[in-house]
Amino acid sequence: MSLNLQPVRVGNGSDEKGMLVFDEDQRLVAVLTQLSDQYDGLSGHWYLEAGFGRLDDRNQPTFIDLDAARDWIGERLASSDPT
C-alpha cells in the first residue's frame, strides 16, 4: 500500500509539527503530530492525532518514528480490503 505524507502545522495548542497521511487514492486517512519535550520518554515520537475509517482508534497510539506509523497505518488499511 502506498501512503503519501505531507508536512503540516497542526493548531492543537502544543505540538504543531504534523503530517497529513493520504492513501493511494489521495484520501486523507490520518493526521499525525510529533510529540514535544513535555512528554517524558515520548519526545520525538509520532501520535495519531486523528484517524479516519479503519484508523479511528480510541487508543490513539504513538509511534517511535514515521516508518512505524506508516507500517501500522498500512496494516490497518490493508485489513479492510475485501481481497
C-alpha positions as CSV (number, residue, x, y, z in Angstrom):
1,M,0.0,0.0,0.0
2,S,1.3,3.4,-1.0
3,L,1.0,6.2,1.5
4,N,1.8,9.9,0.9
5,L,2.8,12.0,3.9
6,Q,2.6,15.8,3.7
7,P,4.1,18.1,6.4
8,V,1.6,20.4,8.0
9,R,1.4,22.6,11.1
10,V,-1.4,21.4,13.5
11,G,-3.2,24.0,15.6
12,N,-3.7,21.8,18.6
13,G,-2.2,24.2,21.1
14,S,1.1,22.4,21.8
15,D,2.6,20.0,19.2
16,E,2.4,21.8,15.9
17,K,4.7,19.6,13.8
18,G,2.4,17.3,11.9
19,M,1.9,15.1,8.9
20,L,-1.2,14.5,6.8
21,V,-1.4,10.9,5.6
22,F,-3.1,10.2,2.3
23,D,-3.8,6.7,0.8
24,E,-3.0,5.8,-2.8
25,D,-6.3,7.3,-3.9
26,Q,-5.3,10.6,-2.2
27,R,-7.9,10.3,0.5
28,L,-6.9,11.8,3.9
29,V,-6.7,8.9,6.3
30,A,-4.8,10.3,9.3
31,V,-3.2,13.2,11.0
32,L,0.0,12.6,12.9
33,T,1.7,15.0,15.3
34,Q,5.2,14.8,16.7
35,L,5.3,14.9,20.5
36,S,7.4,17.7,22.1
37,D,9.7,17.6,25.1
38,Q,6.7,17.9,27.5
39,Y,6.1,14.2,27.0
40,D,8.8,12.4,29.1
41,G,10.1,9.4,27.3
42,L,7.9,10.0,24.2
43,S,9.5,13.2,23.0
44,G,10.0,12.9,19.2
45,H,7.5,10.1,18.8
46,W,4.6,10.5,16.5
47,Y,1.0,10.5,17.8
48,L,-2.2,9.6,15.9
49,E,-4.0,12.9,16.4
50,A,-6.9,11.8,14.2
51,G,-7.6,8.7,12.2
52,F,-10.5,8.2,9.8
53,G,-12.4,5.0,8.9
54,R,-10.3,1.9,9.8
55,L,-7.8,4.2,11.6
56,D,-10.3,5.7,14.0
57,D,-8.7,4.2,17.1
58,R,-9.9,5.3,20.6
59,N,-6.4,4.3,22.0
60,Q,-4.7,6.8,19.6
61,P,-1.3,5.1,19.5
62,T,2.1,6.6,19.4
63,F,4.9,5.5,17.1
64,I,8.7,5.7,17.5
65,D,9.1,7.1,14.0
66,L,7.2,7.8,10.8
67,D,8.2,4.4,9.4
68,A,6.4,2.7,12.3
69,A,3.4,4.9,11.9
70,R,3.4,4.1,8.1
71,D,3.6,0.4,8.8
72,W,0.7,0.5,11.3
73,I,-1.5,2.6,9.0
74,G,-0.7,0.3,6.0
75,E,-1.6,-2.8,8.0
76,R,-4.9,-1.3,9.3
77,L,-5.9,-0.1,5.8
78,A,-4.9,-3.5,4.2
79,S,-7.0,-5.4,6.7
80,S,-10.1,-3.6,5.4
81,D,-9.5,-4.8,1.8
82,P,-12.1,-7.4,0.7
83,T,-9.4,-9.4,-1.2
